[in-house]
Amino acid sequence: MNKSSLREQAIFHRDRLPRREEDFESVSALFFKHIPIRAGQVLAGYWPRGSEFDVRYILDDALKAGITCALPVTEKESRHMIFRSWDGKAPLVPGVFGLMEPREGAAILPDIVLVPLLAFDRRGHRLGYGKGYYDTALADLRAQKEILAIGVGYGEQAVLFNLPSEVHDQKLDMMITPLGITDFRNG
């Protein structure tokens, strides 16, 4: 099965999952219990759209703890994505594909990146939307520094087969769902 067909099925499936506040709270608690964030590190999240898993709970808890947060900003023509600092109060505007992005804020390099996805497999491969923004951004970040790429979603987004992957596809280091955390770095 090709990635396009898999995406259609994954979106169909994810759109039917219940969105429960306790799931978002549970994932935030798991994140802060198991992911060490050192002083001065930057956490990059994303503003969820549609049925994407809501990581705003993690971002809100991080901001309350004094952690510097960032959100992605995309450029349609170049398929380039940067991360801008966001304090939780600065206005967001619709960017490429209608995603909410900070209008202003310094471009910063995150240490931990929360990555949206449609599906993931047991090897740490994710199925994204097919535009390549996250794969490109993660590759660029990894060329500059050590980062932690963490997929965030529902346990029901796991697939029992290996997702097709290409040379440019970036693996996740970890996956967090309301069911727990999976670490792919040693597998």
MARBAPA-309499 format. One record per residue (C-alpha): residue in three letters; chain; y, x, z. Coordinates in nm, 3 decimals, always signed. Layout:
! MARBAPA-309499
+---------+--------+---------+---------+---------+
: residuo : cadena :      py :      px :      pz :
+---------+--------+---------+---------+---------+
:     ALA :      A :       Y :       X :       Z :
...
+---------+--------+---------+---------+---------+
***
This chain:
! MARBAPA-309499
+---------+--------+---------+---------+---------+
: residuo : cadena :      py :      px :      pz :
+---------+--------+---------+---------+---------+
:     MET :      A :  +0.000 :  +0.000 :  +0.000 :
:     ASN :      A :  +0.344 :  +0.135 :  -0.088 :
:     LYS :      A :  +0.637 :  +0.172 :  +0.150 :
:     SER :      A :  +0.830 :  -0.116 :  -0.006 :
:     SER :      A :  +0.547 :  -0.363 :  +0.062 :
:     LEU :      A :  +0.501 :  -0.221 :  +0.411 :
:     ARG :      A :  +0.873 :  -0.269 :  +0.481 :
:     GLU :      A :  +0.862 :  -0.633 :  +0.374 :
:     GLN :      A :  +0.562 :  -0.699 :  +0.600 :
:     ALA :      A :  +0.712 :  -0.505 :  +0.892 :
:     ILE :      A :  +1.042 :  -0.696 :  +0.873 :
:     PHE :      A :  +0.857 :  -1.028 :  +0.848 :
:     HIS :      A :  +0.650 :  -0.935 :  +1.154 :
:     ARG :      A :  +0.940 :  -0.797 :  +1.361 :
:     ASP :      A :  +1.158 :  -1.101 :  +1.288 :
:     ARG :      A :  +0.898 :  -1.317 :  +1.461 :
:     LEU :      A :  +0.874 :  -1.114 :  +1.782 :
:     PRO :      A :  +1.044 :  -1.266 :  +2.086 :
:     ARG :      A :  +1.366 :  -1.092 :  +2.191 :
:     ARG :      A :  +1.355 :  -1.084 :  +2.569 :
:     GLU :      A :  +1.623 :  -0.931 :  +2.790 :
:     GLU :      A :  +1.356 :  -0.804 :  +3.030 :
:     ASP :      A :  +1.206 :  -0.596 :  +2.747 :
:     PHE :      A :  +1.541 :  -0.424 :  +2.686 :
:     GLU :      A :  +1.588 :  -0.364 :  +3.060 :
:     SER :      A :  +1.231 :  -0.231 :  +3.091 :
:     VAL :      A :  +1.283 :  +0.017 :  +2.808 :
:     SER :      A :  +1.608 :  +0.139 :  +2.962 :
:     ALA :      A :  +1.432 :  +0.192 :  +3.298 :
:     LEU :      A :  +1.148 :  +0.381 :  +3.125 :
:     PHE :      A :  +1.397 :  +0.594 :  +2.936 :
:     PHE :      A :  +1.584 :  +0.706 :  +3.248 :
:     LYS :      A :  +1.263 :  +0.757 :  +3.445 :
:     HIS :      A :  +1.094 :  +0.979 :  +3.184 :
:     ILE :      A :  +1.364 :  +1.138 :  +2.967 :
:     PRO :      A :  +1.558 :  +1.411 :  +3.144 :
:     ILE :      A :  +1.921 :  +1.422 :  +3.038 :
:     ARG :      A :  +2.110 :  +1.729 :  +3.150 :
:     ALA :      A :  +2.480 :  +1.740 :  +3.220 :
:     GLY :      A :  +2.675 :  +1.785 :  +2.900 :
:     GLN :      A :  +2.408 :  +1.647 :  +2.670 :
:     VAL :      A :  +2.490 :  +1.371 :  +2.421 :
:     LEU :      A :  +2.283 :  +1.055 :  +2.371 :
:     ALA :      A :  +2.309 :  +0.888 :  +2.029 :
:     GLY :      A :  +2.209 :  +0.525 :  +2.001 :
:     TYR :      A :  +2.270 :  +0.259 :  +1.739 :
:     TRP :      A :  +2.419 :  -0.087 :  +1.731 :
:     PRO :      A :  +2.126 :  -0.321 :  +1.661 :
:     ARG :      A :  +2.136 :  -0.561 :  +1.372 :
:     GLY :      A :  +1.914 :  -0.859 :  +1.317 :
:     SER :      A :  +1.586 :  -0.824 :  +1.504 :
:     GLU :      A :  +1.615 :  -0.449 :  +1.573 :
:     PHE :      A :  +1.530 :  -0.351 :  +1.928 :
:     ASP :      A :  +1.846 :  -0.363 :  +2.140 :
:     VAL :      A :  +1.926 :  -0.015 :  +2.276 :
:     ARG :      A :  +2.265 :  -0.123 :  +2.408 :
:     TYR :      A :  +2.102 :  -0.153 :  +2.752 :
:     ILE :      A :  +2.018 :  +0.219 :  +2.741 :
:     LEU :      A :  +2.368 :  +0.304 :  +2.618 :
:     ASP :      A :  +2.531 :  +0.090 :  +2.887 :
:     ASP :      A :  +2.323 :  +0.252 :  +3.163 :
:     ALA :      A :  +2.397 :  +0.598 :  +3.018 :
:     LEU :      A :  +2.772 :  +0.534 :  +3.010 :
:     LYS :      A :  +2.761 :  +0.410 :  +3.372 :
:     ALA :      A :  +2.586 :  +0.738 :  +3.464 :
:     GLY :      A :  +2.861 :  +0.942 :  +3.297 :
:     ILE :      A :  +2.653 :  +1.048 :  +2.997 :
:     THR :      A :  +2.838 :  +1.106 :  +2.670 :
:     CYS :      A :  +2.720 :  +0.856 :  +2.409 :
:     ALA :      A :  +2.755 :  +0.840 :  +2.033 :
:     LEU :      A :  +2.689 :  +0.595 :  +1.751 :
:     PRO :      A :  +2.607 :  +0.670 :  +1.387 :
:     VAL :      A :  +2.861 :  +0.646 :  +1.108 :
:     THR :      A :  +2.729 :  +0.636 :  +0.752 :
:     GLU :      A :  +2.875 :  +0.721 :  +0.413 :
:     LYS :      A :  +2.726 :  +0.514 :  +0.135 :
:     GLU :      A :  +2.802 :  +0.748 :  -0.152 :
:     SER :      A :  +2.650 :  +1.057 :  +0.007 :
:     ARG :      A :  +2.374 :  +0.908 :  +0.222 :
:     HIS :      A :  +2.525 :  +1.121 :  +0.494 :
:     MET :      A :  +2.536 :  +1.012 :  +0.856 :
:     ILE :      A :  +2.734 :  +1.164 :  +1.140 :
:     PHE :      A :  +2.754 :  +1.065 :  +1.504 :
:     ARG :      A :  +3.085 :  +0.976 :  +1.669 :
:     SER :      A :  +3.145 :  +0.969 :  +2.041 :
:     TRP :      A :  +3.174 :  +0.618 :  +2.182 :
:     ASP :      A :  +3.286 :  +0.524 :  +2.532 :
:     GLY :      A :  +3.160 :  +0.167 :  +2.529 :
:     LYS :      A :  +3.512 :  +0.029 :  +2.497 :
:     ALA :      A :  +3.645 :  +0.160 :  +2.166 :
:     PRO :      A :  +3.641 :  -0.102 :  +1.890 :
:     LEU :      A :  +3.356 :  -0.109 :  +1.641 :
:     VAL :      A :  +3.399 :  -0.208 :  +1.278 :
:     PRO :      A :  +3.146 :  -0.305 :  +1.012 :
:     GLY :      A :  +3.048 :  +0.002 :  +0.813 :
:     VAL :      A :  +2.799 :  +0.059 :  +0.536 :
:     PHE :      A :  +2.543 :  -0.222 :  +0.519 :
:     GLY :      A :  +2.744 :  -0.415 :  +0.782 :
:     LEU :      A :  +2.636 :  -0.185 :  +1.065 :
:     MET :      A :  +2.880 :  -0.166 :  +1.354 :
:     GLU :      A :  +3.037 :  +0.180 :  +1.384 :
:     PRO :      A :  +3.314 :  +0.341 :  +1.588 :
:     ARG :      A :  +3.639 :  +0.339 :  +1.395 :
:     GLU :      A :  +3.752 :  +0.654 :  +1.569 :
:     GLY :      A :  +3.606 :  +0.918 :  +1.795 :
:     ALA :      A :  +3.511 :  +1.280 :  +1.761 :
:     ALA :      A :  +3.214 :  +1.377 :  +1.547 :
:     ILE :      A :  +2.956 :  +1.526 :  +1.784 :
:     LEU :      A :  +2.603 :  +1.661 :  +1.765 :
:     PRO :      A :  +2.365 :  +1.459 :  +1.981 :
:     ASP :      A :  +2.085 :  +1.612 :  +2.185 :
:     ILE :      A :  +1.883 :  +1.290 :  +2.206 :
:     VAL :      A :  +1.874 :  +1.039 :  +1.920 :
:     LEU :      A :  +1.746 :  +0.684 :  +1.961 :
:     VAL :      A :  +1.601 :  +0.590 :  +1.624 :
:     PRO :      A :  +1.558 :  +0.234 :  +1.490 :
:     LEU :      A :  +1.242 :  +0.153 :  +1.297 :
:     LEU :      A :  +1.035 :  -0.113 :  +1.130 :
:     ALA :      A :  +0.694 :  +0.031 :  +1.225 :
:     PHE :      A :  +0.540 :  +0.347 :  +1.369 :
:     ASP :      A :  +0.198 :  +0.510 :  +1.371 :
:     ARG :      A :  -0.003 :  +0.718 :  +1.617 :
:     ARG :      A :  +0.116 :  +1.044 :  +1.457 :
:     GLY :      A :  +0.485 :  +0.978 :  +1.520 :
:     HIS :      A :  +0.573 :  +0.873 :  +1.170 :
:     ARG :      A :  +0.812 :  +0.582 :  +1.138 :
:     LEU :      A :  +0.884 :  +0.334 :  +0.866 :
:     GLY :      A :  +1.259 :  +0.293 :  +0.821 :
:     TYR :      A :  +1.463 :  +0.094 :  +0.575 :
:     GLY :      A :  +1.411 :  +0.344 :  +0.294 :
:     LYS :      A :  +1.764 :  +0.476 :  +0.253 :
:     GLY :      A :  +1.689 :  +0.813 :  +0.416 :
:     TYR :      A :  +1.991 :  +0.827 :  +0.648 :
:     TYR :      A :  +1.797 :  +0.899 :  +0.966 :
:     ASP :      A :  +1.558 :  +1.144 :  +0.799 :
:     THR :      A :  +1.854 :  +1.339 :  +0.659 :
:     ALA :      A :  +2.048 :  +1.327 :  +0.986 :
:     LEU :      A :  +1.748 :  +1.436 :  +1.196 :
:     ALA :      A :  +1.671 :  +1.722 :  +0.955 :
:     ASP :      A :  +2.037 :  +1.835 :  +0.968 :
:     LEU :      A :  +2.044 :  +1.818 :  +1.348 :
:     ARG :      A :  +1.712 :  +2.001 :  +1.383 :
:     ALA :      A :  +1.847 :  +2.280 :  +1.162 :
:     GLN :      A :  +2.137 :  +2.325 :  +1.407 :
:     LYS :      A :  +1.981 :  +2.273 :  +1.749 :
:     GLU :      A :  +1.686 :  +2.143 :  +1.944 :
:     ILE :      A :  +1.695 :  +1.764 :  +1.964 :
:     LEU :      A :  +1.473 :  +1.484 :  +2.085 :
:     ALA :      A :  +1.419 :  +1.200 :  +1.835 :
:     ILE :      A :  +1.298 :  +0.890 :  +2.017 :
:     GLY :      A :  +1.188 :  +0.576 :  +1.837 :
:     VAL :      A :  +1.266 :  +0.254 :  +2.020 :
:     GLY :      A :  +1.095 :  -0.075 :  +1.949 :
:     TYR :      A :  +0.824 :  -0.321 :  +2.040 :
:     GLY :      A :  +0.460 :  -0.226 :  +2.098 :
:     GLU :      A :  +0.373 :  -0.481 :  +1.831 :
:     GLN :      A :  +0.543 :  -0.257 :  +1.573 :
:     ALA :      A :  +0.264 :  -0.001 :  +1.603 :
:     VAL :      A :  +0.028 :  +0.013 :  +1.308 :
:     LEU :      A :  -0.339 :  +0.111 :  +1.330 :
:     PHE :      A :  -0.330 :  +0.317 :  +1.012 :
:     ASN :      A :  -0.136 :  +0.627 :  +0.911 :
:     LEU :      A :  +0.194 :  +0.536 :  +0.752 :
:     PRO :      A :  +0.260 :  +0.704 :  +0.417 :
:     SER :      A :  +0.483 :  +1.005 :  +0.465 :
:     GLU :      A :  +0.667 :  +1.240 :  +0.236 :
:     VAL :      A :  +0.791 :  +1.596 :  +0.284 :
:     HIS :      A :  +1.144 :  +1.483 :  +0.381 :
:     ASP :      A :  +1.025 :  +1.228 :  +0.640 :
:     GLN :      A :  +1.113 :  +1.334 :  +0.995 :
:     LYS :      A :  +0.861 :  +1.267 :  +1.271 :
:     LEU :      A :  +0.958 :  +1.112 :  +1.601 :
:     ASP :      A :  +0.913 :  +1.323 :  +1.912 :
:     MET :      A :  +0.853 :  +1.018 :  +2.128 :
:     MET :      A :  +0.829 :  +0.640 :  +2.111 :
:     ILE :      A :  +0.943 :  +0.398 :  +2.381 :
:     THR :      A :  +0.836 :  +0.034 :  +2.391 :
:     PRO :      A :  +0.828 :  -0.214 :  +2.679 :
:     LEU :      A :  +0.461 :  -0.112 :  +2.714 :
:     GLY :      A :  +0.539 :  +0.254 :  +2.782 :
:     ILE :      A :  +0.616 :  +0.593 :  +2.630 :
:     THR :      A :  +0.415 :  +0.791 :  +2.376 :
:     ASP :      A :  +0.485 :  +1.162 :  +2.331 :
:     PHE :      A :  +0.397 :  +1.286 :  +1.981 :
:     ARG :      A :  +0.500 :  +1.649 :  +2.032 :
:     ASN :      A :  +0.159 :  +1.775 :  +2.138 :
:     GLY :      A :  -0.050 :  +1.578 :  +1.894 :
+---------+--------+---------+---------+---------+
***
